[in-house]
């Protein structure tokens, strides 16, 4: 029954039942965690062959010894492999250490303080620097901006990606806007995939924005489909070449959720011009990345076909976890009017919206019975979800049994908060 169709007495009876169920959950002393999108132990074990895969052969394809210095932009074969993920040529690809977040920080820090086109292009010359932030979005993107004192402007997420009418109007009107964050495929947390039209319009933003505007294209889930019919993502590099905007876009990716989360390989795709200036900047920080690890990854993943087969094994492990959460949500909350949620075809998250004003209470209720959720508001700049609705669910890391238990406990908390709110509203 839809909550708004229930009588006041029916709601009171339901509330009493929910309190009883909630108290029973509390007695179980649960210790469940749906906070972050971490791969599970079975997933990282898929790449255990990395250990010892070189078998004493440390020679790259060009004959160089990967144990030694050099190669600040990465191994040629690594640039070829991971460039294929981003749709960039080896010359348009840089392969670094294990963290794409670190590469994002370095790019923004460089653009802010030194400037991609020399000191006159540094964003820090402005009194104010602003970024467009599609919401709900990735909390670590927002943390970088907050740390660097970049003002964040929220742009609503649609099923097709960011609201481009609003984004285009904002960059045209405000020269202080210097960038936009994007998670274009299986976005964090909505799981949405940008439409072809949205990708092309984002590729054109550098044409209509102020000088030195950058698109930060975090394609973290580029190959992370759960189903064979998952929607594909158009190539932003292709559209950038069409509109001559490659200088205005940096793509990022990594193997953090492909191989070892803490010992993977991260990579950048951008124009040759951008990478040339970035390499000169990086040369003051490092003599080169961990090329041994890059070679290990190339030997394991080999080519796009081998990579796809590897990711199919990941999908087989985590698809049941997503389906378990969605099954519980549909069974317990379907047609009740107590919430809305996404049903992603890939990625690592499910986005859940409570009725307005309830996300924080749901998170608190869950925490009190041992179910940890991502903090309410985390998917918005400054941690402020004005509607207090969005909660990110991350089902990949716990066991399937724990995922089911977490989802069931979560729905009890949603029901409890919602029924209380509805009764309070009726006086």
C-alpha positions, 0 to 999 in steps of 0.5 A: 500500500502507498503510504499516503493511502494508508489511514492514520490508524494503519500507520500507527499499527505499522509504526508499532510493528516497525519499532518491534522489528527495529528492536530485534535488529538492534539485539542482533548487534549487526556489524554491516558496512555499505559505505564505500565502493570497494572491491571484495576479496574475491574480486581482487583475487582475480588478479593474483596472477600479478604476483610473479607474472614477470618471472624475472623478465623485466624487459619492456617491448622496446627492450628497456629495463623497467626496474630502472629510472625513466619513462615519466609518461609510462611504458609504451605498451601500457599507454597503448592498452589503457589509451584504448580504454579512454579512446586516446592514442598512445601519444595522448595517454600518460600512465602513472602510479596506482591512484587516478585521484592523485593524477586529478589532484596534480592536474588541478594543482598545476592548472591552479598554480602554474597554468597549462599555458604558462603563468598567465593562464594560472587559475589562481590569478582569479580572485575566485575559481569555481567548478560545476559539480553534477549532483549527486556526485563523487565526494572525493571530487568535492573534497579536492575542490574544498581543499583547494578553495574552489567554489562548487556550483551544483548542477542537477543530474538527469538520466542523460547526464548533467543538465546541459542547458543549465551547465552551458548557461552557467559557463557562459554567464560566469568567467570564474567557472574553470571546470566541471567534474564528470563521471560519465559511465555508471556514475557515482552514485547514480549509475547513469550513463551520459547520452551521446548528445550530452557527451558532445555538448560537454566536449564543446564546453571549452568553446563557450566557457572562459579561457583555460576551462577544463573538463575533468572526465573521471571515467572510473567505471569505463569497463565495469558493466554488470550486463552485456546489454549495458549502455555504451559511452560515446567517445569524448575524445572523438567529439573533442577532435571534431570540435577541436577541444582536446586541450580542454579535456582531461580524462582519467581512469585506473585499474583500482577496481580491475586488479588490485585496488591499492596497487593498480595503475592510473592513467590520463588521456588528453591532448599531446600539448597538455601532456607535454606541459604536464610532463614538464611539471611532473619532472620536478616531482618524480623520475618516473612511475612504477614501470614494473607494476605497469608491465605486470598489468600489461602482461596480465590484461594484454589487450582489450579482449582480455580485459573484457573477459577479466571484467566479465569475471568481476561482473559475475561476482558482484551482479548477485549483490546488486540484484539482492539489494534491488530485490529487497528494495522492490519487495519492501518498498515498491509502490509504497511511496517511501523512496526511489532508487536507481537500477544501474547496469554497471559501476559500484553504486545504487543511489537511493532517494528518501522522501524529502528531509529523511536521509539523515534520519535513515542513516542515523537509524541504520548506524544505531543498529550496526549498519554503516551507510555513507553519510547523508549529504556526502554526494553533494558539495560541502556535504549539503544535500538541501533536500536531505534525500540522497543515500549512496549504497555500495554493495560490492564489498560485503558478502552476499549474505551480509548484503541481503541483511544490510538491505533488509535492515536499511528498508526497515529504517526507511519505513520507520523514518517515513511512517514517523514523518507521515504521522507527524504531518497528519497531526 
